[in-house]
Amino acid sequence: MAAEHWQGDDPWRECPGHAVIDDDSAQAIDGAVEHLSSCRSPLNRGDGVLAVHVLVSLINQAHAVVPDAVADALDQGHTWAEVAAQLGTTPVAARRRYGRHYRERAWPIDLD
């Protein structure tokens, strides 16, 4: 997938209508790889196997938190169509994959 340039100067701008691969994403990944490499094996930074370990760990962690991010988006009033566009799928497929988590997610206790 080719990198897509997406830029905006307005701090209130909306995010793109779909996920993008760009310099901002690359910088975020590079920073996360550097940080997690330092945490996991500080004397082996730069090692290829460590880089693979760290990248796969980050991918798996991201996959683990997507269901809650989807539920949060729906709680904030976003539609299944908007969520599906970010996931790169159809609203039906998104609902099939994440709908159960959304319905069964434990709600935080409101102490007020």
C-alpha positions in Angstrom: 0.0 0.0 0.0 1.4 3.3 -1.0 1.8 6.1 1.5 -0.9 8.8 1.3 -0.1 12.4 2.0 -2.7 13.9 4.3 -2.2 17.3 5.8 -4.2 20.0 7.4 -3.5 23.2 9.3 -6.8 23.5 11.1 -6.5 21.9 14.6 -10.3 21.2 14.6 -10.2 19.3 11.3 -11.8 15.9 11.1 -9.7 12.8 10.6 -9.6 11.4 7.1 -12.6 9.3 6.1 -10.4 6.2 6.0 -7.2 5.0 7.5 -4.0 6.3 5.9 -0.3 5.3 5.8 1.7 8.5 5.9 4.7 10.2 7.5 2.8 10.9 10.7 1.9 7.2 11.0 5.5 6.2 10.3 6.8 8.5 13.0 4.4 7.2 15.5 5.4 3.6 14.7 9.1 4.5 14.8 8.6 6.1 18.2 6.6 3.1 19.6 9.2 0.6 18.3 12.1 2.6 19.8 10.3 2.9 23.2 9.2 -0.7 23.4 12.6 -2.0 22.2 14.1 0.0 25.1 11.7 -1.5 27.5 12.0 -5.1 26.3 15.7 -5.4 25.5 17.6 -2.2 25.9 21.0 -3.6 25.0 19.8 -5.2 21.8 18.1 -2.1 20.2 18.6 -2.3 16.4 18.4 -6.1 16.4 16.2 -7.5 13.6 14.5 -10.1 15.7 13.7 -7.6 18.5 12.2 -5.3 15.8 10.0 -8.1 14.6 9.0 -9.0 18.2 8.2 -5.4 18.9 6.2 -4.8 15.7 4.1 -7.9 16.2 3.5 -7.0 19.8 2.3 -3.6 18.8 0.1 -5.1 16.0 -1.5 -7.6 18.5 -2.0 -4.9 21.1 -3.7 -2.7 18.5 -6.0 -5.5 17.5 -6.9 -6.1 21.1 -8.0 -2.5 21.7 -9.9 -2.0 18.4 -13.2 -3.4 19.8 -13.2 -0.9 22.6 -12.4 1.9 20.2 -15.3 0.9 18.0 -17.6 0.8 21.0 -16.4 4.2 22.1 -17.0 5.6 18.6 -20.5 4.2 18.6 -21.2 5.6 22.1 -20.1 9.0 20.8 -22.8 8.9 18.1 -20.8 7.7 15.1 -22.5 5.4 12.7 -21.6 1.9 11.7 -20.9 3.3 8.3 -18.3 5.8 9.7 -16.7 3.1 11.8 -16.6 0.6 8.8 -14.9 3.2 6.6 -12.1 3.5 9.1 -11.8 -0.3 9.3 -11.8 -0.6 5.5 -14.9 -2.8 5.5 -18.7 -2.6 5.1 -21.1 -1.6 7.9 -22.5 -5.1 7.9 -19.1 -6.7 8.3 -18.1 -4.2 11.0 -21.3 -4.9 12.9 -20.9 -8.6 12.6 -17.3 -8.4 13.9 -17.7 -5.8 16.7 -21.4 -5.7 17.4 -21.4 -8.3 20.1 -18.5 -6.6 21.9 -20.4 -3.4 21.7 -23.6 -4.9 23.2 -21.8 -6.9 25.9 -19.2 -4.3 26.9 -19.3 -3.6 30.6 -20.3 0.0 31.3 -18.3 2.0 33.8 -20.0 2.5 37.1 -21.3 6.0 37.4 -20.6 7.2 41.0 -22.5 10.5 40.7 
